[in-house]
Amino acid sequence: MAAKLTEIRWHGRGGQGAKTAALLFGDAALAEGKYIQAFPEYGPERTGAPVQSFNRISDRPITIHSQVKSPDVVVVLDPTLIGPVDVTAGLAPDGIIIVNTNQPASVLKEKMHLNGRRLFVIDASKIARETIGRDIPNTPMLGALVRVTGLLSYETVMDDTRKKIEEKFKNKPEVIEGNLKAIERAYNEIQSE
């Protein structure tokens, strides 16, 4: 999948970490020598408001500099966005969608009318509460994305994320370890239909 340009769109709500997850993914891609873009869509967002972030990853230079309109992968951090926001807009017919939900994939696939698109589900909120102590599903969703797409190695993501989180939370080892455990659990627990 990485030989071509792969575009990823993250959907979440302000405060759930969609921007941070896209940036962590981008940093890990750089550590692997990939070409990468990682950027949020800014507007009057506030905690709880719908937000989007984006990634582009390639083995070649990326010359596109616009919002991701036709993603290959969609990551949904908040399942309440499904319906009010068309999270599948522009998603390739053989695209991948990863949703943070406690619903079975079969139920969600029928509800979303995915028609050939591949759906993966993970209860990232539960994992975040159990590992981090707060419902911030971004790092579990990062782990799920890495597992499903294979765009980056698990080891690189873990090593690079540890470095980034250690910079920010150097005096909070429980936050560092909790986030790394969240990535590991989601990587191992992601399910498809």
Order of alpha helices (4+ residues) and beta strands (2+ residues): beta-alpha-beta-beta-beta-beta-alpha-beta-alpha-alpha-alpha-alpha-beta
